[in-house]
Amino acid sequence: MLCFHSQAQRWLAVGALVALLALTVAPPASAHVGDAGPVQTIVMDAGPYELAVTMTIPPALPGPLLVDIAPDGEPFPETAEVRLTRYGSPFPEQPAAQVSFAGVLSATTRLDIDAPGDWEVEIIARGVPGEGRMRIPVTVFQPPLPPTTIPLAVALGVLIISLLAGAAVGAGGRHTRPGFAGALRLLNYTAFASAVASAVLAWLQFTPLEASSPSVPMYSGGAPHVNLLLATEPPTLTAGEPMILTLDLRDGATGLPADDLSPHHDALLHLAVVDESGGFFAHVHPARLAPGLYVVTITPDRPGAYTAYAELMRHGGSLQVVAGRFAVGGVMQVRDDRAPGLGVRTVDDLTVEVHAQPAPLRSGQLTTLSLIVSDANGPVRDLEPWLGMGGHLMMRHTEAALFSHIHAAAPIATPGSGVRYGPELRFVHSFPRAGVYQAWFQFRRAGRVITVPVTLDVAANPGR
């Protein structure tokens, strides 16, 4: 039969509509808060508050950027203001949204993103302890059109023209006239070929593309190192009094602010502050206030020399640790700050057993350090994720310039996964040098981060 059957026409029309839908669907928007991904959680210590901010990018632009703010520990703020601006532009006086934490664990708001590009989200939290501020950079970008877009448009055009021309030729029995039969046959073949091509191209149109952001700097051979400029407020510090620690991160090649940090383990910057004796330890996450500028408030409890270890990762680079030192004044007291070694100890209302395999500890050998946590009812199995992990171990050599940040060998937690850990947490490490190591194991239970200080004596390995 040389004419178009009505059933064939119907199916070709349906195929044309599906292909047209594929052509009109915009590629989903992508974003990075220093990193690619549709959902990103960033933890920062904004003034007296530790806040976990989860941002969900809009599926298409323009669209809403969802911002969920959750206090990650005490004290809790009462309210928060949220503002949005283009990167490098002043923030508006009026907040885009105001949220309250009264009776809720977290508060969610939406910020309207009308175009791709670099943005900044400012959060100002307020409560009885005071005010805290953070500014998080966000890059939202629209991936380019898939390479099948133009071929699909051409195939659709040919299909539609073939359908219309075939319908016109076949109407009123024209296909029985001399010369029309060959033309109609050609239109049949053309429409069929266009329909097949449109179907294939429509399927490819829905295949996700790996988009890249033009705002992410790419470095040949890796990102340059970062220099850390450390400052304190007040300049002269006294034990027992709060202080503001400012970290000014500078690009090691240009000297410009290093503002391209990539989140790792739910933070842009992990900071460990330790005094010389190891008796004071704080693992905090400074708030970003300006390009390359981070601040955090701590209260050193004893005089002496302190070291701040900043762990960060730049786009196109790997993890690096930069350190700075500052001094705290006050009356020196004679105290034994050496933490216990392997074995059993009580921390708060928990019994924690620390052991190593193999033992004794020797340099250069792969070692598993384990915590077994129990309470009055027996082994606990409700340890919560902290910074996406089941546990953290920070460790430094008392004499050599060695600092390590190790994570528990357990599944990584994703937002809303509900994963729990315990009673055992395992950490795998190889001690590069013999000597005394100060170690701090950390895990979270019932919303509270628990720190277990341990002293590890590592003997030299005679075989190495």
C-alpha positions as CSV (number, residue, x, y, z in Angstrom):
1,M,0.0,0.0,0.0
2,L,1.6,3.3,-1.1
3,C,-0.5,5.6,1.0
4,F,0.0,6.5,4.6
5,H,-2.1,4.3,6.9
6,S,-3.9,6.3,9.6
7,Q,-2.4,3.9,12.2
8,A,1.2,4.5,10.9
9,Q,0.5,8.2,10.8
10,R,-0.6,8.1,14.4
11,W,2.5,6.3,15.6
12,L,4.8,8.6,13.7
13,A,3.0,11.6,15.2
14,V,3.5,10.1,18.7
15,G,7.2,9.6,18.0
16,A,7.5,13.2,16.8
17,L,5.9,14.5,20.0
18,V,8.3,12.4,22.2
19,A,11.3,13.6,20.2
20,L,10.0,17.2,20.4
21,L,9.7,16.8,24.2
22,A,13.3,15.6,24.4
23,L,14.4,18.6,22.4
24,T,12.6,21.1,24.7
25,V,13.8,19.6,28.0
26,A,16.6,21.8,29.4
27,P,19.7,20.1,30.7
28,P,19.6,20.0,34.5
29,A,21.5,22.7,36.3
30,S,24.6,21.7,38.2
31,A,26.5,23.4,41.0
32,H,29.4,23.1,43.3
33,V,30.1,24.5,46.8
34,G,33.7,24.0,45.9
35,D,32.6,20.6,44.6
36,A,30.2,19.1,42.0
37,G,27.0,17.5,43.2
38,P,23.3,18.2,43.5
39,V,23.4,18.1,47.3
40,Q,26.2,19.4,49.5
41,T,26.5,19.7,53.3
42,I,29.0,22.1,54.8
43,V,29.7,22.4,58.5
44,M,31.1,25.6,59.9
45,D,31.5,27.1,63.4
46,A,29.8,30.5,63.0
47,G,30.6,32.4,66.2
48,P,29.3,30.3,69.1
49,Y,27.2,28.0,66.8
50,E,28.2,24.9,64.9
51,L,25.9,24.8,61.9
52,A,25.4,22.1,59.2
53,V,24.2,23.7,56.0
54,T,22.8,21.4,53.3
55,M,22.2,23.0,49.9
56,T,20.2,21.4,47.1
57,I,20.6,23.0,43.7
58,P,17.6,23.7,41.5
59,P,16.9,21.1,38.8
60,A,16.8,23.8,36.2
61,L,17.3,27.6,35.9
62,P,15.7,29.8,37.0
63,G,14.8,27.8,40.1
64,P,15.1,27.6,43.9
65,L,18.3,26.8,45.8
66,L,17.1,25.0,48.9
67,V,19.1,25.8,52.0
68,D,18.6,23.6,55.1
69,I,20.3,24.9,58.3
70,A,20.7,22.5,61.2
71,P,22.5,23.2,64.5
72,D,25.1,20.5,64.9
73,G,25.6,20.9,68.6
74,E,25.0,23.1,71.6
75,P,24.5,26.0,72.0
76,F,21.5,26.4,69.6
77,P,20.7,29.6,67.8
78,E,17.1,31.0,68.0
79,T,16.9,32.6,64.5
80,A,18.9,33.0,61.3
81,E,18.9,35.4,58.5
82,V,19.8,34.2,55.0
83,R,21.0,36.4,52.1
84,L,22.1,35.8,48.6
85,T,24.3,37.8,46.3
86,R,26.5,37.5,43.2
87,Y,30.0,36.5,44.2
88,G,32.0,39.6,45.1
89,S,29.0,41.9,45.3
90,P,27.7,43.4,48.6
91,F,25.0,41.5,50.3
92,P,21.6,43.3,50.4
93,E,20.5,44.8,53.7
94,Q,17.2,43.0,53.7
95,P,17.5,39.2,54.1
96,A,16.1,37.0,51.5
97,A,14.7,34.7,54.2
98,Q,14.4,34.5,58.0
99,V,14.1,31.2,59.8
100,S,13.4,30.2,63.4
101,F,14.7,27.1,65.3
102,A,12.0,27.1,67.9
103,G,10.9,23.5,68.4
104,V,12.6,22.2,65.3
105,L,15.8,20.4,64.6
106,S,16.5,22.3,61.3
107,A,15.0,25.0,59.2
108,T,14.8,25.1,55.4
109,T,14.4,28.1,53.1
110,R,14.6,28.7,49.4
111,L,16.7,31.3,47.5
112,D,15.8,32.1,43.9
113,I,18.6,31.6,41.5
114,D,17.8,33.3,38.2
115,A,21.0,32.7,36.2
116,P,24.1,30.5,36.2
117,G,27.3,31.9,37.7
118,D,29.1,32.4,41.0
119,W,27.0,33.2,44.1
120,E,27.4,33.6,47.8
121,V,25.0,32.6,50.6
122,E,25.3,34.4,53.9
123,I,23.9,33.1,57.1
124,I,23.7,35.1,60.3
125,A,22.7,33.1,63.3
126,R,21.5,34.8,66.5
127,G,20.7,33.6,70.0
128,V,21.5,34.2,73.7
129,P,25.2,33.4,73.3
130,G,25.6,36.0,70.6
131,E,25.8,36.2,66.8
132,G,27.6,34.1,64.3
133,R,28.2,34.7,60.5
134,M,29.3,32.5,57.6
135,R,29.5,33.0,53.8
136,I,29.4,30.0,51.5
137,P,30.4,30.3,47.9
138,V,28.2,28.5,45.4
139,T,28.7,28.1,41.7
140,V,25.6,27.2,39.6
141,F,26.1,26.4,36.0
142,Q,24.0,25.2,33.1
143,P,25.6,22.4,31.1
144,P,25.9,23.0,27.4
145,L,23.2,21.6,25.1
146,P,23.8,17.9,24.2
147,P,25.5,17.4,20.9
148,T,22.4,15.6,19.6
149,T,20.3,18.7,19.8
150,I,20.9,20.1,16.3
151,P,20.7,16.7,14.6
152,L,17.5,15.9,16.5
153,A,16.0,19.2,15.4
154,V,16.8,18.5,11.8
155,A,15.4,15.0,12.0
156,L,12.2,16.3,13.6
157,G,11.9,18.9,10.8
158,V,12.2,16.3,8.1
159,L,9.7,14.0,9.9
160,I,7.1,16.7,10.2
161,I,7.5,17.9,6.6
162,S,7.3,14.3,5.4
163,L,4.1,13.7,7.4
164,L,2.4,16.8,6.2
165,A,3.5,16.2,2.6
166,G,2.4,12.6,2.7
167,A,-1.0,13.6,4.1
168,A,-1.4,16.1,1.4
169,V,-0.4,13.7,-1.4
170,G,-2.6,10.9,-0.1
171,A,-5.7,13.1,0.4
172,G,-8.4,12.7,-2.1
173,G,-6.8,9.7,-3.8
174,R,-4.0,11.7,-5.4
175,H,-1.7,8.7,-4.8
176,T,-3.4,6.9,-7.7
177,R,-2.5,9.5,-10.2
178,P,0.5,9.2,-12.4
179,G,3.7,10.5,-10.8
180,F,2.3,10.7,-7.3
181,A,2.9,7.0,-6.4
182,G,6.7,7.4,-6.5
183,A,6.6,10.6,-4.6
184,L,4.5,9.1,-1.9
185,R,6.8,6.1,-1.6
186,L,9.7,8.4,-1.2
187,L,7.9,10.3,1.5
188,N,7.1,7.1,3.3
189,Y,10.7,6.1,3.3
190,T,11.8,9.5,4.4
191,A,9.3,9.7,7.2
192,F,10.3,6.2,8.5
193,A,14.0,7.1,8.4
194,S,13.4,10.4,10.1
195,A,11.3,8.7,12.8
196,V,14.0,6.1,13.5
197,A,16.7,8.9,13.7
198,S,14.5,11.0,15.9
199,A,13.9,8.1,18.3
200,V,17.6,7.3,18.6
201,L,18.6,11.0,19.0
202,A,15.8,11.5,21.6
203,W,17.1,8.6,23.6
204,L,20.6,10.1,23.5
205,Q,19.2,13.5,24.4
206,F,18.1,12.1,27.8
207,T,21.5,10.5,28.4
208,P,23.1,12.6,31.2
209,L,26.2,14.4,30.3
210,E,29.1,15.0,32.7
211,A,29.1,18.8,32.9
212,S,32.1,20.9,33.9
213,S,32.1,24.3,35.5
214,P,34.0,27.1,33.8
215,S,34.5,28.7,37.2
216,V,36.6,25.8,38.5
217,P,40.2,26.6,38.0
218,M,42.2,23.8,36.4
219,Y,45.9,23.5,37.1
220,S,48.6,21.7,35.2
221,G,50.3,19.4,37.6
222,G,47.9,20.1,40.5
223,A,46.9,23.2,42.4
224,P,49.6,25.3,44.0
225,H,50.1,24.9,47.7
226,V,48.5,27.3,50.2
227,N,50.3,29.6,52.6
228,L,48.6,30.2,56.0
229,L,48.8,33.6,57.7
230,L,47.6,33.3,61.3
231,A,46.3,36.1,63.5
232,T,44.7,36.3,66.9
233,E,42.3,38.8,68.5
234,P,43.2,40.1,70.9
235,P,46.9,40.0,69.9
236,T,48.0,39.2,73.5
237,L,46.2,36.0,74.7
238,T,45.4,34.8,78.2
239,A,44.5,31.3,79.2
240,G,40.8,30.9,80.1
241,E,39.7,33.8,77.9
242,P,38.0,33.4,74.5
243,M,40.0,34.4,71.4
244,I,39.3,34.8,67.7
245,L,41.6,32.9,65.4
246,T,41.8,34.2,61.9
247,L,43.2,32.1,59.0
248,D,44.2,34.0,55.9
249,L,44.8,31.5,53.1
250,R,47.0,32.6,50.2
251,D,47.8,31.0,46.9
252,G,51.4,29.8,47.0
253,A,52.0,30.9,43.4
254,T,50.2,34.3,43.1
255,G,49.8,35.4,46.7
256,L,46.1,36.0,46.1
257,P,43.4,34.7,48.4
258,A,42.9,31.0,48.0
259,D,39.1,30.8,47.6
260,D,38.8,27.6,45.7
261,L,38.6,25.1,48.5
262,S,36.7,21.9,47.8
263,P,34.6,20.3,50.6
264,H,36.0,17.1,52.1
265,H,34.1,15.3,54.8
266,D,31.4,17.9,55.1
267,A,33.7,20.9,55.6
268,L,35.8,23.3,53.6
269,L,38.4,23.5,56.3
270,H,39.2,21.1,59.2
271,L,41.2,22.8,62.0
272,A,43.0,21.0,64.9
273,V,44.3,23.3,67.6
274,V,46.7,21.6,70.1
275,D,48.9,23.0,72.8
276,E,52.5,21.8,73.3
277,S,51.6,19.3,76.1
278,G,48.7,17.8,74.2
279,G,46.4,18.6,77.1
280,F,44.3,21.0,75.0
281,F,42.7,19.8,71.8
282,A,40.0,21.3,69.6
283,H,38.7,20.0,66.2
284,V,36.7,22.9,64.7
285,H,35.6,24.2,61.3
286,P,36.2,27.9,60.9
287,A,33.5,30.0,59.1
288,R,34.4,31.6,55.8
289,L,33.8,35.4,55.9
290,A,35.6,36.5,52.7
291,P,37.6,35.1,49.9
292,G,40.3,33.0,51.6
293,L,39.5,34.4,55.1
294,Y,38.2,32.0,57.8
295,V,37.6,32.7,61.5
296,V,36.8,30.6,64.6
297,T,36.4,31.4,68.3
298,I,38.1,29.1,70.8
299,T,39.1,29.3,74.5
300,P,42.5,28.0,75.3
301,D,42.5,26.6,78.9
302,R,46.2,26.8,79.6
303,P,49.3,28.9,78.8
304,G,52.0,27.8,76.4
305,A,52.7,27.3,72.7
306,Y,49.8,26.2,70.5
307,T,49.8,24.8,66.9
308,A,46.9,25.1,64.5
309,Y,46.8,22.4,61.8
310,A,44.6,23.4,58.9
311,E,43.5,20.6,56.6
312,L,42.1,21.6,53.2
313,M,41.8,20.6,49.6
314,R,41.8,22.8,46.5
315,H,40.1,22.2,43.2
316,G,42.4,20.2,41.0
317,G,44.6,19.4,44.0
318,S,44.9,16.9,46.8
319,L,44.6,17.2,50.6
320,Q,47.2,19.4,52.3
321,V,47.9,20.5,55.8
322,V,49.4,23.9,56.7
323,A,50.2,24.9,60.2
324,G,50.7,28.0,62.2
325,R,51.7,28.7,65.8
326,F,50.6,31.2,68.5
327,A,51.3,31.7,72.2
328,V,48.9,32.0,75.1
329,G,50.0,33.7,78.4
330,G,49.0,33.0,81.9
331,V,50.2,31.3,85.1
332,M,51.9,28.0,84.4
333,Q,50.7,25.1,86.5
334,V,52.4,21.8,87.2
335,R,50.2,19.1,85.7
336,D,50.5,15.7,84.1
337,D,48.9,16.1,80.7
338,R,50.0,12.8,79.3
339,A,46.9,10.8,78.2
340,P,46.6,7.1,79.0
341,G,47.9,4.6,76.5
342,L,46.2,1.4,75.2
343,G,43.7,-0.2,77.4
344,V,40.3,0.6,79.1
345,R,39.2,4.0,80.3
346,T,36.0,5.8,81.2
347,V,35.0,8.8,79.1
348,D,31.8,10.6,80.4
349,D,29.3,7.7,80.9
350,L,31.0,5.4,78.4
351,T,33.6,2.6,78.8
352,V,36.1,2.8,75.9
353,E,38.7,0.1,75.2
354,V,41.6,1.0,72.9
355,H,43.7,-1.7,71.5
356,A,46.1,-2.2,68.6
357,Q,46.8,-5.1,66.2
358,P,49.6,-6.1,65.9
359,A,51.1,-5.1,69.3
360,P,53.4,-3.7,70.4
361,L,53.3,-0.7,68.1
362,R,56.3,-0.5,65.6
363,S,57.1,2.1,63.0
364,G,56.6,1.1,59.3
365,Q,54.1,-1.7,59.9
366,L,50.4,-1.5,59.0
367,T,48.5,-1.2,62.3
368,T,44.8,-1.3,63.1
369,L,43.8,0.8,66.1
370,S,40.4,0.0,67.5
371,L,37.9,1.5,69.9
372,I,35.2,-0.7,71.5
373,V,32.5,1.5,73.1
374,S,30.0,0.3,75.7
375,D,27.8,1.8,78.4
376,A,26.0,0.4,81.5
377,N,23.8,-1.7,79.2
378,G,26.6,-3.3,77.2
379,P,28.1,-2.6,73.8
380,V,26.6,0.4,72.0
381,R,25.5,0.3,68.4
382,D,24.0,3.7,68.1
383,L,27.0,5.9,67.3
384,E,26.0,8.6,64.9
385,P,27.9,9.9,61.8
386,W,29.9,13.0,62.4
387,L,31.1,14.9,59.3
388,G,29.9,11.9,57.2
389,M,32.1,9.4,59.0
390,G,31.7,6.9,61.8
391,G,34.8,8.2,63.6
392,H,37.8,10.4,63.3
393,L,41.4,10.1,64.6
394,M,43.8,13.0,64.7
395,M,47.3,12.3,65.7
396,R,50.7,14.0,65.8
397,H,54.3,13.1,66.7
398,T,55.6,15.0,69.7
399,E,58.9,15.8,68.1
400,A,58.7,15.3,64.3
401,A,56.5,17.4,62.0
402,L,54.0,14.6,61.5
403,F,50.2,15.2,61.6
404,S,47.6,12.7,60.5
405,H,43.8,12.7,60.1
406,I,42.4,9.2,59.8
407,H,38.8,8.1,59.4
408,A,37.1,5.0,60.7
409,A,37.0,2.0,58.3
410,A,33.2,2.1,58.0
411,P,30.6,3.0,55.4
412,I,30.4,6.7,54.6
413,A,27.1,8.3,55.7
414,T,25.0,10.2,53.2
415,P,22.3,12.8,54.1
416,G,19.2,11.0,55.4
417,S,20.8,7.5,55.3
418,G,20.2,6.8,59.0
419,V,23.4,4.7,59.2
420,R,24.7,3.9,62.7
421,Y,28.0,2.5,64.0
422,G,29.4,0.6,66.9
423,P,30.4,-0.9,69.1
424,E,33.8,-1.1,67.4
425,L,35.5,1.6,65.3
426,R,38.7,0.6,63.4
427,F,41.4,2.9,62.1
428,V,44.3,1.7,59.9
429,H,47.6,3.5,59.9
430,S,51.3,3.0,59.4
431,F,53.5,5.0,61.8
432,P,56.3,6.5,59.7
433,R,58.7,7.1,62.6
434,A,59.3,5.7,66.1
435,G,58.5,7.9,69.1
436,V,55.6,9.2,71.1
437,Y,52.3,10.1,69.3
438,Q,49.5,12.2,70.8
439,A,46.2,10.9,69.4
440,W,42.5,11.9,69.7
441,F,39.7,9.6,68.8
442,Q,36.4,11.2,68.1
443,F,32.9,9.9,67.6
444,R,29.3,11.1,68.2
445,R,26.5,9.7,70.2
446,A,23.1,11.3,71.0
447,G,24.2,14.5,69.2
448,R,27.4,14.9,71.3
449,V,30.9,14.6,70.0
450,I,33.1,12.6,72.4
451,T,36.9,12.8,72.3
452,V,39.2,10.1,73.7
453,P,42.8,11.2,74.1
454,V,45.4,8.5,73.9
455,T,49.2,8.4,74.0
456,L,50.8,5.9,71.7
457,D,54.4,4.7,72.2
458,V,55.8,3.5,68.9
459,A,59.0,1.5,68.9
460,A,61.5,1.4,66.1
461,N,61.2,-1.5,63.6
462,P,64.5,-3.2,63.5
463,G,63.7,-4.7,60.1
464,R,63.3,-1.3,58.5
